[in-house]
Amino acid sequence: MSLVESGIKCYNCSQSLGLNPGENIGRQEECPQCYASLHCCTMCTFYDTSAYNDCKEPMANRVLEKEKANFCDFFKLSAPSGGGDDKNSLLDAANSLFKD
């Protein structure tokens, strides 16, 4: 699998991975830069820290280590949420609402 520039980035080092949202990846897939597991909760569409067990998929088994490779059958690749850039852009947008 060729890992070139794209919108999906590694949750750990922000390296562009050349993968598309929803693309099937193997359980052993790793980031070519930092070797972090990519088939993990933090890279999944259903990952949500505000949901029960940090997962919006009600049928998924509980996974304790969210940044480790797992065997979840419901895994769907997505961009990791909660990054620093996203937080800053949301804060800037909120601040712009209250300017005179």
Biopython code that builds the backbone (N, CA, C, O; Angstrom):
import numpy as np
from Bio.PDB.StructureBuilder import StructureBuilder

atoms = [
    (1, "MET", "N", (0.848, -1.169, 0.000)),
    (1, "MET", "CA", (0.000, 0.000, 0.000)),
    (1, "MET", "C", (0.894, 1.233, 0.000)),
    (1, "MET", "O", (1.797, 1.355, 0.828)),
    (2, "SER", "N", (0.641, 2.133, -0.920)),
    (2, "SER", "CA", (1.423, 3.348, -1.027)),
    (2, "SER", "C", (0.883, 4.396, -0.060)),
    (2, "SER", "O", (-0.311, 4.696, -0.061)),
    (3, "LEU", "N", (1.758, 4.945, 0.756)),
    (3, "LEU", "CA", (1.349, 5.964, 1.720)),
    (3, "LEU", "C", (1.908, 7.307, 1.265)),
    (3, "LEU", "O", (3.067, 7.624, 1.533)),
    (4, "VAL", "N", (1.078, 8.100, 0.574)),
    (4, "VAL", "CA", (1.471, 9.414, 0.069)),
    (4, "VAL", "C", (0.568, 10.480, 0.663)),
    (4, "VAL", "O", (-0.310, 10.163, 1.465)),
    (5, "GLU", "N", (0.765, 11.733, 0.288)),
    (5, "GLU", "CA", (-0.008, 12.851, 0.830)),
    (5, "GLU", "C", (-1.515, 12.666, 0.663)),
    (5, "GLU", "O", (-1.967, 12.272, -0.412)),
    (6, "SER", "N", (-2.283, 12.937, 1.683)),
    (6, "SER", "CA", (-3.752, 12.928, 1.625)),
    (6, "SER", "C", (-4.304, 13.633, 2.844)),
    (6, "SER", "O", (-3.548, 14.204, 3.629)),
    (7, "GLY", "N", (-5.622, 13.599, 3.012)),
    (7, "GLY", "CA", (-6.270, 14.271, 4.120)),
    (7, "GLY", "C", (-6.167, 13.530, 5.432)),
    (7, "GLY", "O", (-6.184, 14.168, 6.485)),
    (8, "ILE", "N", (-6.060, 12.208, 5.421)),
    (8, "ILE", "CA", (-5.964, 11.432, 6.657)),
    (8, "ILE", "C", (-4.534, 11.526, 7.183)),
    (8, "ILE", "O", (-3.567, 11.273, 6.464)),
    (9, "LYS", "N", (-4.429, 11.899, 8.460)),
    (9, "LYS", "CA", (-3.117, 12.025, 9.092)),
    (9, "LYS", "C", (-3.050, 11.133, 10.315)),
    (9, "LYS", "O", (-4.072, 10.826, 10.928)),
    (10, "CYS", "N", (-1.860, 10.724, 10.662)),
    (10, "CYS", "CA", (-1.617, 9.904, 11.848)),
    (10, "CYS", "C", (-2.022, 10.678, 13.101)),
    (10, "CYS", "O", (-1.717, 11.865, 13.226)),
    (11, "TYR", "N", (-2.707, 10.008, 14.027)),
    (11, "TYR", "CA", (-3.122, 10.645, 15.276)),
    (11, "TYR", "C", (-1.926, 11.000, 16.147)),
    (11, "TYR", "O", (-2.017, 11.897, 16.985)),
    (12, "ASN", "N", (-0.810, 10.309, 15.959)),
    (12, "ASN", "CA", (0.342, 10.464, 16.839)),
    (12, "ASN", "C", (1.322, 11.539, 16.364)),
    (12, "ASN", "O", (1.806, 12.337, 17.166)),
    (13, "CYS", "N", (1.615, 11.559, 15.051)),
    (13, "CYS", "CA", (2.643, 12.473, 14.550)),
    (13, "CYS", "C", (2.151, 13.422, 13.460)),
    (13, "CYS", "O", (2.906, 14.281, 13.006)),
    (14, "SER", "N", (0.898, 13.280, 13.036)),
    (14, "SER", "CA", (0.275, 14.121, 12.005)),
    (14, "SER", "C", (0.867, 13.928, 10.613)),
    (14, "SER", "O", (0.709, 14.794, 9.752)),
    (15, "GLN", "N", (1.538, 12.819, 10.383)),
    (15, "GLN", "CA", (2.057, 12.477, 9.047)),
    (15, "GLN", "C", (0.889, 12.182, 8.114)),
    (15, "GLN", "O", (-0.013, 11.430, 8.485)),
    (16, "SER", "N", (0.883, 12.761, 6.905)),
    (16, "SER", "CA", (-0.142, 12.430, 5.916)),
    (16, "SER", "C", (0.057, 10.986, 5.486)),
    (16, "SER", "O", (1.183, 10.553, 5.243)),
    (17, "LEU", "N", (-1.051, 10.232, 5.391)),
    (17, "LEU", "CA", (-0.961, 8.793, 5.183)),
    (17, "LEU", "C", (-1.358, 8.312, 3.796)),
    (17, "LEU", "O", (-1.099, 7.155, 3.465)),
    (18, "GLY", "N", (-1.971, 9.146, 2.977)),
    (18, "GLY", "CA", (-2.381, 8.705, 1.649)),
    (18, "GLY", "C", (-3.569, 7.762, 1.692)),
    (18, "GLY", "O", (-3.775, 6.980, 0.764)),
    (19, "LEU", "N", (-4.338, 7.829, 2.741)),
    (19, "LEU", "CA", (-5.510, 6.978, 2.905)),
    (19, "LEU", "C", (-6.764, 7.840, 2.867)),
    (19, "LEU", "O", (-6.725, 9.027, 3.189)),
    (20, "ASN", "N", (-7.867, 7.234, 2.473)),
    (20, "ASN", "CA", (-9.143, 7.937, 2.397)),
    (20, "ASN", "C", (-10.049, 7.520, 3.547)),
    (20, "ASN", "O", (-9.964, 6.386, 4.019)),
    (21, "PRO", "N", (-10.921, 8.427, 4.007)),
    (21, "PRO", "CA", (-11.877, 8.057, 5.064)),
    (21, "PRO", "C", (-12.713, 6.857, 4.638)),
    (21, "PRO", "O", (-13.174, 6.791, 3.498)),
    (22, "GLY", "N", (-12.908, 5.915, 5.543)),
    (22, "GLY", "CA", (-13.690, 4.720, 5.270)),
    (22, "GLY", "C", (-12.917, 3.611, 4.588)),
    (22, "GLY", "O", (-13.451, 2.516, 4.411)),
    (23, "GLU", "N", (-11.680, 3.858, 4.200)),
    (23, "GLU", "CA", (-10.869, 2.854, 3.510)),
    (23, "GLU", "C", (-10.556, 1.692, 4.447)),
    (23, "GLU", "O", (-10.301, 1.891, 5.635)),
    (24, "ASN", "N", (-10.578, 0.484, 3.904)),
    (24, "ASN", "CA", (-10.239, -0.694, 4.703)),
    (24, "ASN", "C", (-8.723, -0.776, 4.851)),
    (24, "ASN", "O", (-7.985, -0.695, 3.869)),
    (25, "ILE", "N", (-8.276, -0.938, 6.079)),
    (25, "ILE", "CA", (-6.857, -1.130, 6.339)),
    (25, "ILE", "C", (-6.697, -2.342, 7.240)),
    (25, "ILE", "O", (-7.603, -2.686, 7.999)),
    (26, "GLY", "N", (-5.558, -2.979, 7.156)),
    (26, "GLY", "CA", (-5.286, -4.162, 7.964)),
    (26, "GLY", "C", (-4.991, -3.819, 9.407)),
    (26, "GLY", "O", (-4.634, -2.687, 9.737)),
    (27, "ARG", "N", (-5.145, -4.815, 10.260)),
    (27, "ARG", "CA", (-4.920, -4.619, 11.685)),
    (27, "ARG", "C", (-3.478, -4.249, 11.988)),
    (27, "ARG", "O", (-3.216, -3.563, 12.976)),
    (28, "GLN", "N", (-2.545, -4.684, 11.167)),
    (28, "GLN", "CA", (-1.129, -4.438, 11.406)),
    (28, "GLN", "C", (-0.611, -3.157, 10.750)),
    (28, "GLN", "O", (0.577, -2.854, 10.861)),
    (29, "GLU", "N", (-1.474, -2.398, 10.069)),
    (29, "GLU", "CA", (-1.053, -1.174, 9.376)),
    (29, "GLU", "C", (-0.496, -0.165, 10.380)),
    (29, "GLU", "O", (-1.080, 0.068, 11.438)),
    (30, "GLU", "N", (0.654, 0.430, 10.023)),
    (30, "GLU", "CA", (1.313, 1.391, 10.904)),
    (30, "GLU", "C", (1.665, 2.660, 10.145)),
    (30, "GLU", "O", (1.763, 2.657, 8.918)),
    (31, "CYS", "N", (1.850, 3.728, 10.878)),
    (31, "CYS", "CA", (2.323, 4.984, 10.313)),
    (31, "CYS", "C", (3.773, 4.778, 9.866)),
    (31, "CYS", "O", (4.577, 4.242, 10.629)),
    (32, "PRO", "N", (4.122, 5.193, 8.645)),
    (32, "PRO", "CA", (5.494, 5.000, 8.181)),
    (32, "PRO", "C", (6.511, 5.881, 8.901)),
    (32, "PRO", "O", (7.709, 5.604, 8.833)),
    (33, "GLN", "N", (6.072, 6.923, 9.581)),
    (33, "GLN", "CA", (6.994, 7.823, 10.262)),
    (33, "GLN", "C", (7.222, 7.435, 11.719)),
    (33, "GLN", "O", (8.367, 7.352, 12.163)),
    (34, "CYS", "N", (6.137, 7.193, 12.472)),
    (34, "CYS", "CA", (6.289, 6.942, 13.915)),
    (34, "CYS", "C", (5.911, 5.509, 14.316)),
    (34, "CYS", "O", (6.063, 5.132, 15.478)),
    (35, "TYR", "N", (5.423, 4.716, 13.363)),
    (35, "TYR", "CA", (5.045, 3.314, 13.579)),
    (35, "TYR", "C", (3.884, 3.121, 14.548)),
    (35, "TYR", "O", (3.746, 2.055, 15.148)),
    (36, "ALA", "N", (3.057, 4.139, 14.702)),
    (36, "ALA", "CA", (1.855, 4.007, 15.530)),
    (36, "ALA", "C", (0.831, 3.149, 14.786)),
    (36, "ALA", "O", (0.747, 3.204, 13.559)),
    (37, "SER", "N", (0.066, 2.370, 15.518)),
    (37, "SER", "CA", (-0.984, 1.547, 14.921)),
    (37, "SER", "C", (-2.067, 2.445, 14.337)),
    (37, "SER", "O", (-2.469, 3.430, 14.956)),
    (38, "LEU", "N", (-2.540, 2.095, 13.133)),
    (38, "LEU", "CA", (-3.590, 2.880, 12.493)),
    (38, "LEU", "C", (-4.966, 2.258, 12.648)),
    (38, "LEU", "O", (-5.971, 2.968, 12.602)),
    (39, "HIS", "N", (-5.030, 0.931, 12.832)),
    (39, "HIS", "CA", (-6.322, 0.243, 13.036)),
    (39, "HIS", "C", (-6.608, 0.276, 14.532)),
    (39, "HIS", "O", (-6.597, -0.754, 15.206)),
    (40, "CYS", "N", (-6.865, 1.483, 15.038)),
    (40, "CYS", "CA", (-7.096, 1.680, 16.474)),
    (40, "CYS", "C", (-8.271, 2.628, 16.669)),
    (40, "CYS", "O", (-8.698, 3.301, 15.731)),
    (41, "CYS", "N", (-8.780, 2.676, 17.865)),
    (41, "CYS", "CA", (-9.957, 3.499, 18.167)),
    (41, "CYS", "C", (-9.770, 4.966, 17.799)),
    (41, "CYS", "O", (-10.686, 5.585, 17.258)),
    (42, "THR", "N", (-8.610, 5.528, 18.081)),
    (42, "THR", "CA", (-8.422, 6.955, 17.838)),
    (42, "THR", "C", (-8.465, 7.319, 16.359)),
    (42, "THR", "O", (-8.610, 8.495, 16.026)),
    (43, "MET", "N", (-8.343, 6.347, 15.469)),
    (43, "MET", "CA", (-8.405, 6.590, 14.025)),
    (43, "MET", "C", (-9.745, 6.154, 13.436)),
    (43, "MET", "O", (-9.889, 6.089, 12.215)),
    (44, "CYS", "N", (-10.721, 5.856, 14.283)),
    (44, "CYS", "CA", (-12.012, 5.323, 13.829)),
    (44, "CYS", "C", (-13.108, 6.391, 13.824)),
    (44, "CYS", "O", (-13.128, 7.293, 14.662)),
    (45, "THR", "N", (-14.008, 6.262, 12.865)),
    (45, "THR", "CA", (-15.163, 7.149, 12.752)),
    (45, "THR", "C", (-16.016, 7.134, 14.017)),
    (45, "THR", "O", (-16.571, 8.163, 14.405)),
    (46, "PHE", "N", (-16.121, 5.988, 14.652)),
    (46, "PHE", "CA", (-17.001, 5.829, 15.810)),
    (46, "PHE", "C", (-16.377, 6.298, 17.128)),
    (46, "PHE", "O", (-17.071, 6.352, 18.144)),
    (47, "TYR", "N", (-15.090, 6.635, 17.135)),
    (47, "TYR", "CA", (-14.424, 7.065, 18.372)),
    (47, "TYR", "C", (-14.974, 8.409, 18.834)),
    (47, "TYR", "O", (-14.965, 9.382, 18.081)),
    (48, "ASP", "N", (-15.447, 8.457, 20.064)),
    (48, "ASP", "CA", (-16.005, 9.676, 20.643)),
    (48, "ASP", "C", (-15.857, 9.588, 22.152)),
    (48, "ASP", "O", (-16.485, 8.746, 22.792)),
    (49, "THR", "N", (-15.041, 10.443, 22.714)),
    (49, "THR", "CA", (-14.770, 10.378, 24.151)),
    (49, "THR", "C", (-15.994, 10.695, 24.993)),
    (49, "THR", "O", (-16.011, 10.387, 26.185)),
    (50, "SER", "N", (-17.018, 11.301, 24.407)),
    (50, "SER", "CA", (-18.230, 11.599, 25.174)),
    (50, "SER", "C", (-19.235, 10.445, 25.149)),
    (50, "SER", "O", (-20.247, 10.499, 25.848)),
    (51, "ALA", "N", (-18.974, 9.414, 24.364)),
    (51, "ALA", "CA", (-19.876, 8.258, 24.268)),
    (51, "ALA", "C", (-19.473, 7.177, 25.279)),
    (51, "ALA", "O", (-18.346, 7.160, 25.774)),
    (52, "TYR", "N", (-20.411, 6.284, 25.570)),
    (52, "TYR", "CA", (-20.136, 5.153, 26.461)),
    (52, "TYR", "C", (-19.011, 4.318, 25.860)),
    (52, "TYR", "O", (-19.060, 3.984, 24.676)),
    (53, "ASN", "N", (-18.011, 3.979, 26.644)),
    (53, "ASN", "CA", (-16.822, 3.246, 26.203)),
    (53, "ASN", "C", (-16.060, 3.976, 25.105)),
    (53, "ASN", "O", (-15.278, 3.356, 24.384)),
    (54, "ASP", "N", (-16.269, 5.265, 24.966)),
    (54, "ASP", "CA", (-15.606, 6.096, 23.953)),
    (54, "ASP", "C", (-15.918, 5.657, 22.526)),
    (54, "ASP", "O", (-15.116, 5.879, 21.619)),
    (55, "CYS", "N", (-17.083, 5.034, 22.320)),
    (55, "CYS", "CA", (-17.443, 4.520, 21.000)),
    (55, "CYS", "C", (-18.926, 4.752, 20.713)),
    (55, "CYS", "O", (-19.785, 4.427, 21.532)),
    (56, "LYS", "N", (-19.214, 5.321, 19.532)),
    (56, "LYS", "CA", (-20.599, 5.577, 19.144)),
    (56, "LYS", "C", (-21.266, 4.349, 18.523)),
    (56, "LYS", "O", (-22.472, 4.370, 18.278)),
    (57, "GLU", "N", (-20.506, 3.277, 18.263)),
    (57, "GLU", "CA", (-21.075, 2.042, 17.719)),
    (57, "GLU", "C", (-21.555, 1.183, 18.885)),
    (57, "GLU", "O", (-20.730, 0.673, 19.643)),
    (58, "PRO", "N", (-22.876, 1.007, 19.051)),
    (58, "PRO", "CA", (-23.408, 0.300, 20.221)),
    (58, "PRO", "C", (-23.095, -1.196, 20.254)),
    (58, "PRO", "O", (-23.138, -1.800, 21.326)),
    (59, "MET", "N", (-22.784, -1.802, 19.125)),
    (59, "MET", "CA", (-22.521, -3.241, 19.083)),
    (59, "MET", "C", (-21.039, -3.590, 19.261)),
    (59, "MET", "O", (-20.698, -4.765, 19.389)),
    (60, "ALA", "N", (-20.170, -2.602, 19.272)),
    (60, "ALA", "CA", (-18.731, -2.845, 19.366)),
    (60, "ALA", "C", (-18.348, -3.313, 20.767)),
    (60, "ALA", "O", (-18.903, -2.852, 21.764)),
    (61, "ASN", "N", (-17.394, -4.230, 20.822)),
    (61, "ASN", "CA", (-16.850, -4.680, 22.101)),
    (61, "ASN", "C", (-15.986, -3.571, 22.695)),
    (61, "ASN", "O", (-15.424, -2.756, 21.965)),
    (62, "ARG", "N", (-15.885, -3.545, 24.010)),
    (62, "ARG", "CA", (-15.082, -2.541, 24.690)),
    (62, "ARG", "C", (-13.604, -2.768, 24.399)),
    (62, "ARG", "O", (-13.111, -3.894, 24.466)),
    (63, "VAL", "N", (-12.907, -1.686, 24.076)),
    (63, "VAL", "CA", (-11.463, -1.714, 23.852)),
    (63, "VAL", "C", (-10.844, -0.778, 24.880)),
    (63, "VAL", "O", (-11.196, 0.400, 24.943)),
    (64, "LEU", "N", (-9.927, -1.297, 25.682)),
    (64, "LEU", "CA", (-9.332, -0.493, 26.744)),
    (64, "LEU", "C", (-8.224, 0.425, 26.244)),
    (64, "LEU", "O", (-8.142, 1.581, 26.659)),
    (65, "GLU", "N", (-7.374, -0.078, 25.360)),
    (65, "GLU", "CA", (-6.244, 0.707, 24.870)),
    (65, "GLU", "C", (-6.610, 1.302, 23.516)),
    (65, "GLU", "O", (-6.511, 0.628, 22.491)),
    (66, "LYS", "N", (-7.028, 2.556, 23.512)),
    (66, "LYS", "CA", (-7.583, 3.219, 22.331)),
    (66, "LYS", "C", (-6.552, 3.508, 21.245)),
    (66, "LYS", "O", (-6.926, 3.747, 20.097)),
    (67, "GLU", "N", (-5.267, 3.491, 21.580)),
    (67, "GLU", "CA", (-4.227, 3.792, 20.603)),
    (67, "GLU", "C", (-3.454, 2.550, 20.166)),
    (67, "GLU", "O", (-2.396, 2.665, 19.547)),
    (68, "LYS", "N", (-3.966, 1.381, 20.481)),
    (68, "LYS", "CA", (-3.339, 0.111, 20.084)),
    (68, "LYS", "C", (-4.196, -0.571, 19.023)),
    (68, "LYS", "O", (-5.411, -0.378, 18.975)),
    (69, "ALA", "N", (-3.556, -1.368, 18.176)),
    (69, "ALA", "CA", (-4.283, -2.115, 17.147)),
    (69, "ALA", "C", (-5.292, -3.039, 17.812)),
    (69, "ALA", "O", (-5.025, -3.600, 18.875)),
    (70, "ASN", "N", (-6.467, -3.197, 17.173)),
    (70, "ASN", "CA", (-7.502, -4.053, 17.743)),
    (70, "ASN", "C", (-8.207, -4.840, 16.634)),
    (70, "ASN", "O", (-7.941, -4.632, 15.450)),
    (71, "PHE", "N", (-9.092, -5.728, 17.025)),
    (71, "PHE", "CA", (-9.801, -6.589, 16.090)),
    (71, "PHE", "C", (-11.245, -6.138, 15.858)),
    (71, "PHE", "O", (-12.066, -6.952, 15.436)),
    (72, "CYS", "N", (-11.577, -4.896, 16.114)),
    (72, "CYS", "CA", (-12.948, -4.420, 15.987)),
    (72, "CYS", "C", (-13.454, -4.560, 14.551)),
    (72, "CYS", "O", (-12.833, -4.065, 13.610)),
    (73, "ASP", "N", (-14.591, -5.241, 14.399)),
    (73, "ASP", "CA", (-15.191, -5.446, 13.077)),
    (73, "ASP", "C", (-15.898, -4.197, 12.572)),
    (73, "ASP", "O", (-16.230, -4.118, 11.389)),
    (74, "PHE", "N", (-16.134, -3.227, 13.435)),
    (74, "PHE", "CA", (-16.858, -2.016, 13.055)),
    (74, "PHE", "C", (-15.932, -0.870, 12.665)),
    (74, "PHE", "O", (-16.405, 0.209, 12.306)),
    (75, "PHE", "N", (-14.624, -1.086, 12.729)),
    (75, "PHE", "CA", (-13.641, -0.038, 12.452)),
    (75, "PHE", "C", (-13.847, 0.575, 11.065)),
    (75, "PHE", "O", (-13.951, -0.135, 10.064)),
    (76, "LYS", "N", (-13.905, 1.919, 11.029)),
    (76, "LYS", "CA", (-13.948, 2.685, 9.781)),
    (76, "LYS", "C", (-12.959, 3.820, 9.919)),
    (76, "LYS", "O", (-13.079, 4.653, 10.817)),
    (77, "LEU", "N", (-11.986, 3.854, 9.036)),
    (77, "LEU", "CA", (-10.930, 4.850, 9.091)),
    (77, "LEU", "C", (-11.472, 6.265, 8.932)),
    (77, "LEU", "O", (-12.278, 6.538, 8.042)),
    (78, "SER", "N", (-11.025, 7.147, 9.792)),
    (78, "SER", "CA", (-11.362, 8.567, 9.674)),
    (78, "SER", "C", (-10.209, 9.382, 10.238)),
    (78, "SER", "O", (-9.290, 8.842, 10.854)),
    (79, "ALA", "N", (-10.270, 10.676, 10.020)),
    (79, "ALA", "CA", (-9.255, 11.562, 10.585)),
    (79, "ALA", "C", (-9.442, 11.609, 12.094)),
    (79, "ALA", "O", (-10.576, 11.685, 12.567)),
    (80, "PRO", "N", (-8.363, 11.566, 12.855)),
    (80, "PRO", "CA", (-8.508, 11.657, 14.308)),
    (80, "PRO", "C", (-9.088, 12.996, 14.709)),
    (80, "PRO", "O", (-8.786, 14.018, 14.094)),
    (81, "SER", "N", (-9.910, 12.996, 15.728)),
    (81, "SER", "CA", (-10.522, 14.240, 16.195)),
    (81, "SER", "C", (-9.793, 14.755, 17.416)),
    (81, "SER", "O", (-9.037, 14.027, 18.059)),
    (82, "GLY", "N", (-10.027, 16.018, 17.729)),
    (82, "GLY", "CA", (-9.464, 16.589, 18.949)),
    (82, "GLY", "C", (-8.048, 17.062, 18.823)),
    (82, "GLY", "O", (-7.373, 17.240, 19.836)),
    (83, "GLY", "N", (-7.559, 17.279, 17.596)),
    (83, "GLY", "CA", (-6.204, 17.765, 17.416)),
    (83, "GLY", "C", (-6.064, 19.207, 17.848)),
    (83, "GLY", "O", (-7.061, 19.916, 17.979)),
    (84, "GLY", "N", (-4.841, 19.648, 18.070)),
    (84, "GLY", "CA", (-4.593, 21.013, 18.504)),
    (84, "GLY", "C", (-5.044, 22.038, 17.479)),
    (84, "GLY", "O", (-5.589, 23.076, 17.855)),
    (85, "ASP", "N", (-4.830, 21.776, 16.179)),
    (85, "ASP", "CA", (-5.239, 22.717, 15.145)),
    (85, "ASP", "C", (-6.748, 22.898, 15.145)),
    (85, "ASP", "O", (-7.239, 24.019, 15.007)),
    (86, "ASP", "N", (-7.496, 21.794, 15.300)),
    (86, "ASP", "CA", (-8.949, 21.866, 15.324)),
    (86, "ASP", "C", (-9.418, 22.699, 16.515)),
    (86, "ASP", "O", (-10.327, 23.519, 16.386)),
    (87, "LYS", "N", (-8.804, 22.487, 17.655)),
    (87, "LYS", "CA", (-9.182, 23.218, 18.860)),
    (87, "LYS", "C", (-8.957, 24.713, 18.674)),
    (87, "LYS", "O", (-9.803, 25.528, 19.043)),
    (88, "ASN", "N", (-7.810, 25.068, 18.099)),
    (88, "ASN", "CA", (-7.514, 26.483, 17.878)),
    (88, "ASN", "C", (-8.461, 27.112, 16.869)),
    (88, "ASN", "O", (-8.897, 28.248, 17.051)),
    (89, "SER", "N", (-8.784, 26.380, 15.803)),
    (89, "SER", "CA", (-9.685, 26.946, 14.800)),
    (89, "SER", "C", (-11.087, 27.113, 15.374)),
    (89, "SER", "O", (-11.771, 28.078, 15.035)),
    (90, "LEU", "N", (-11.532, 26.200, 16.233)),
    (90, "LEU", "CA", (-12.837, 26.338, 16.877)),
    (90, "LEU", "C", (-12.853, 27.520, 17.838)),
    (90, "LEU", "O", (-13.835, 28.260, 17.909)),
    (91, "LEU", "N", (-11.772, 27.690, 18.569)),
    (91, "LEU", "CA", (-11.666, 28.816, 19.498)),
    (91, "LEU", "C", (-11.670, 30.137, 18.742)),
    (91, "LEU", "O", (-12.327, 31.089, 19.164)),
    (92, "ASP", "N", (-10.942, 30.206, 17.627)),
    (92, "ASP", "CA", (-10.925, 31.420, 16.809)),
    (92, "ASP", "C", (-12.317, 31.730, 16.268)),
    (92, "ASP", "O", (-12.734, 32.888, 16.254)),
    (93, "ALA", "N", (-13.036, 30.705, 15.823)),
    (93, "ALA", "CA", (-14.389, 30.899, 15.301)),
    (93, "ALA", "C", (-15.325, 31.409, 16.394)),
    (93, "ALA", "O", (-16.148, 32.290, 16.149)),
    (94, "ALA", "N", (-15.201, 30.862, 17.584)),
    (94, "ALA", "CA", (-16.050, 31.297, 18.702)),
    (94, "ALA", "C", (-15.717, 32.738, 19.086)),
    (94, "ALA", "O", (-16.621, 33.533, 19.341)),
    (95, "ASN", "N", (-14.444, 33.075, 19.130)),
    (95, "ASN", "CA", (-14.043, 34.428, 19.476)),
    (95, "ASN", "C", (-14.517, 35.445, 18.443)),
    (95, "ASN", "O", (-14.857, 36.575, 18.794)),
    (96, "SER", "N", (-14.542, 35.048, 17.172)),
    (96, "SER", "CA", (-14.975, 35.968, 16.123)),
    (96, "SER", "C", (-16.465, 36.296, 16.248)),
    (96, "SER", "O", (-16.903, 37.341, 15.766)),
    (97, "LEU", "N", (-17.245, 35.430, 16.881)),
    (97, "LEU", "CA", (-18.668, 35.686, 17.076)),
    (97, "LEU", "C", (-18.923, 36.848, 18.033)),
    (97, "LEU", "O", (-19.947, 37.526, 17.939)),
    (98, "PHE", "N", (-17.992, 37.071, 18.947)),
    (98, "PHE", "CA", (-18.217, 38.060, 20.001)),
    (98, "PHE", "C", (-17.433, 39.354, 19.796)),
    (98, "PHE", "O", (-17.370, 40.194, 20.694)),
    (99, "LYS", "N", (-16.833, 39.515, 18.611)),
    (99, "LYS", "CA", (-16.130, 40.767, 18.333)),
    (99, "LYS", "C", (-17.110, 41.849, 17.956)),
    (99, "LYS", "O", (-18.157, 41.566, 17.374)),
    (100, "ASP", "N", (-16.780, 43.102, 18.285)),
    (100, "ASP", "CA", (-17.670, 44.238, 17.967)),
    (100, "ASP", "C", (-17.619, 44.609, 16.511)),
    (100, "ASP", "O", (-18.306, 45.537, 16.086)),
]
sb = StructureBuilder()
sb.init_structure("model")
sb.init_model(0)
sb.init_chain("A")
sb.init_seg("    ")
for serial, (resi, resn, name, xyz) in enumerate(atoms, 1):
    if name == "N":
        sb.init_residue(resn, " ", resi, " ")
    sb.init_atom(name, np.array(xyz, "f"), 0.0, 1.0, " ", f" {name:<3s}", serial, name[0])
structure = sb.get_structure()
